[in-house]
Amino acid sequence: MKNRTVLGLFCILLAIGVAFGAAPIINKTAAAKTDIVRVVRNISQGSRLTADDVEIVNVGAHNLPANVIKSTDAVIGKYAAVDLRTDDYLMPSKLNDTADSADYVFKTLDGSKQAMSISIGSFANGVSGKLQNGDIVSVIIACKTSGAAAFIPAQLKYVRVVTTTTSTGYDADNPNEESNESPATVTLLADETQSKLLAEYEANGVIHLSLVYRGDEETANQFIAVQDQFLESEDENSKKTQEEGDDN
């Protein structure tokens, strides 16, 4: 009987301790607030975020992802890596430093460049599956004729990668999908002349890609500027030769 009395008193004291000690701590933790960045409108993948697209809101800190973004400085000027919806919380995985998603490139095509896909004949031909959006590559052509030397066409020395795609249609830049497959095609940003050459070489040769540059957008654009300048010069020379032939 005495032991039961002691046990009962212990339980009562324990309940009082929980009620006046642990419970307030738990309630305080659950009621904790923190500032986070939230999207105020629907934003399409590839769009550049501005101050008008986001807001700082004070929300409950309980169960928030550890990497949720809490400062607009980490958001403004970045690009949406996925489609964002009103009231979405922002995390680093939802943002890109550059607008290099395939969807963004496709939406900004203006006729001066085209998106052209070519097959990756083997794992080695496509840099062992390591190509990423925005990479600058050189296109190497190995002729099927025995003894012919491989070469890099001057028109395809520097070409930008848009994305790589598996045989089941998985794009490497889509964070909403997962795949262990190797890329089957690579999509390149090319002008009309380059697109025709790529189609011809895929039909009559073996295409290999070599990685030239991966890094900041400004440097990547310098490679493309050099290539565009060559293409423009070649086009002007071709027109000049044609005009001279017409005159004769």
C-alpha positions in Angstrom: 0.0 0.0 0.0 2.9 2.3 0.9 4.6 1.6 -2.5 1.4 2.4 -4.3 1.2 5.7 -2.5 4.8 6.6 -3.4 4.2 5.6 -7.0 1.1 7.7 -7.1 2.8 10.7 -5.7 5.7 10.2 -8.2 3.2 10.1 -11.1 1.5 13.3 -9.9 4.8 15.1 -9.6 5.8 13.9 -13.1 2.6 15.1 -14.6 3.1 18.5 -12.9 6.6 18.6 -14.3 5.4 17.9 -17.8 2.6 20.4 -17.5 4.6 23.3 -16.2 8.1 22.4 -17.7 8.2 20.4 -20.9 4.8 21.5 -22.3 5.7 25.2 -22.4 8.9 24.4 -24.2 7.1 22.2 -26.8 4.5 24.9 -27.3 7.2 27.6 -27.7 9.0 25.5 -30.3 5.8 24.8 -32.2 4.9 28.5 -32.1 8.3 29.7 -33.3 8.2 32.0 -36.3 10.7 32.7 -39.0 10.9 34.9 -42.2 11.1 33.1 -45.5 10.8 34.0 -49.2 7.6 33.1 -50.9 6.4 33.4 -54.6 3.5 35.8 -55.1 2.5 34.8 -58.7 2.9 31.8 -61.1 6.3 31.8 -62.7 7.3 29.7 -65.7 10.5 27.7 -65.8 13.4 29.7 -67.1 12.0 33.1 -66.1 14.2 35.6 -64.3 12.9 36.4 -60.8 12.5 40.1 -59.8 11.5 41.8 -56.6 7.9 41.9 -57.8 7.8 38.1 -58.0 8.6 37.4 -54.3 7.8 38.5 -50.8 9.1 38.0 -47.3 6.5 36.3 -45.0 6.6 35.3 -41.3 5.6 31.7 -40.9 5.8 28.9 -38.4 9.3 27.5 -38.3 8.2 24.0 -37.3 8.8 21.3 -40.1 10.2 23.9 -42.6 12.9 22.5 -44.9 16.4 23.3 -43.5 17.4 24.9 -46.8 14.4 27.1 -47.3 15.5 30.5 -48.6 15.1 33.4 -46.1 16.5 36.4 -48.0 15.4 38.0 -51.2 19.1 38.7 -52.0 19.5 34.9 -52.7 16.6 34.9 -55.1 16.3 38.1 -57.2 18.2 37.8 -60.5 18.1 34.0 -60.4 16.1 31.9 -62.9 13.3 29.4 -62.1 14.5 25.9 -62.6 10.9 24.6 -62.4 7.5 26.0 -62.8 6.7 28.0 -59.6 3.2 28.5 -58.2 1.8 31.2 -56.0 2.8 30.8 -52.4 5.6 28.3 -53.1 8.5 28.4 -50.7 11.8 28.8 -52.4 14.8 26.5 -52.1 18.1 26.4 -54.0 17.0 23.3 -56.0 14.2 25.4 -57.6 16.6 28.1 -58.9 19.4 28.4 -61.5 22.1 31.0 -61.8 21.6 31.1 -65.6 18.6 30.6 -67.9 19.9 27.4 -69.5 16.9 25.1 -69.2 15.8 23.5 -72.4 12.3 24.9 -72.0 13.7 28.4 -71.6 15.9 28.0 -74.8 13.0 26.7 -76.8 10.7 29.6 -75.7 13.3 32.2 -76.7 14.1 30.9 -80.2 13.7 33.8 -82.6 14.7 32.3 -86.0 18.4 33.1 -85.8 19.2 29.8 -84.1 17.5 26.4 -84.1 17.4 23.5 -81.7 18.9 20.5 -83.4 19.1 17.0 -81.9 21.7 14.4 -83.0 22.1 10.8 -81.8 24.8 9.8 -79.4 26.1 6.6 -81.0 27.9 5.3 -78.0 28.7 6.2 -74.4 32.0 7.6 -75.3 30.7 9.7 -78.2 28.8 12.0 -75.8 31.6 12.6 -73.2 30.4 9.6 -71.2 27.1 11.1 -70.3 28.7 14.1 -68.6 27.3 16.8 -70.8 25.2 19.6 -69.2 23.0 22.4 -70.3 25.1 25.4 -71.5 28.3 23.4 -72.2 30.3 24.5 -75.2 31.4 21.5 -77.3 33.2 20.8 -80.5 31.7 18.4 -83.0 34.3 15.9 -84.3 33.5 13.9 -87.4 35.0 10.5 -88.0 34.3 9.4 -91.6 33.0 5.9 -92.1 35.4 5.4 -95.0 38.4 3.4 -93.9 41.5 5.4 -93.4 39.9 8.8 -93.5 41.0 11.2 -90.8 38.7 12.6 -88.2 38.2 16.4 -88.3 36.3 19.3 -86.6 34.4 21.3 -89.2 35.1 25.0 -88.8 31.4 25.7 -88.7 31.0 23.4 -85.7 34.0 24.2 -83.6 32.0 25.9 -80.8 28.4 24.8 -80.3 26.2 25.2 -77.2 24.4 22.2 -75.6 20.7 22.8 -74.9 20.1 19.5 -73.1 20.6 15.7 -73.4 17.8 13.2 -73.5 17.5 9.5 -72.9 15.8 7.0 -75.2 12.6 7.2 -73.0 12.4 11.0 -73.3 14.0 12.0 -70.0 15.7 15.4 -70.2 18.8 15.9 -68.0 17.7 19.3 -66.9 14.3 18.2 -65.6 14.5 18.1 -61.8 11.1 16.5 -61.5 12.3 13.3 -63.1 14.9 10.7 -62.4 16.6 8.3 -64.7 19.7 6.0 -64.6 19.7 5.8 -68.4 22.5 7.1 -70.5 21.7 10.0 -72.9 20.6 8.8 -76.4 20.6 12.3 -78.0 22.1 15.7 -77.4 20.2 18.9 -78.5 22.5 21.7 -79.8 21.8 25.3 -80.5 22.7 25.8 -84.2 22.0 28.1 -87.1 20.6 26.8 -90.4 24.0 26.0 -91.9 25.1 24.1 -88.8 21.8 22.2 -88.6 22.3 21.0 -92.2 25.8 19.9 -91.5 24.8 18.0 -88.4 22.1 16.2 -90.3 24.6 15.3 -93.1 27.3 14.2 -90.8 24.9 12.0 -88.8 23.8 10.3 -91.9 27.2 9.8 -93.5 29.7 9.8 -90.6 30.2 9.2 -86.9 29.8 12.2 -84.6 31.8 12.6 -81.4 31.5 15.5 -79.0 34.4 17.0 -77.0 33.8 19.4 -74.1 35.5 22.7 -74.7 34.1 24.9 -71.9 31.8 24.7 -68.9 31.5 27.7 -66.6 30.2 31.3 -66.4 27.8 32.5 -69.1 30.0 35.5 -70.2 32.9 33.2 -71.1 30.7 30.7 -72.8 29.2 33.5 -74.9 32.7 34.5 -76.0 33.2 31.1 -77.6 29.8 31.3 -79.4 30.6 34.9 -80.6 33.8 33.6 -82.3 31.8 30.9 -84.0 29.0 33.3 -85.1 31.6 35.6 -86.5 33.1 32.9 -88.6 29.7 31.8 -89.9 28.7 35.4 -90.8 32.0 35.8 -92.6 31.5 32.6 -94.5 28.0 33.6 -95.4 29.2 36.9 -96.7 32.0 35.3 -98.8 29.5 32.8 -100.2 27.1 35.7 -101.3 30.0 37.6 -102.8 31.1 34.6 -104.8 27.6 34.0 -106.0 27.2 37.6 -107.1 30.5 37.5 -108.9 29.3 34.4 -110.7 26.1 36.0 -111.7 27.9 39.0 -113.1 30.1 36.8 -115.2 
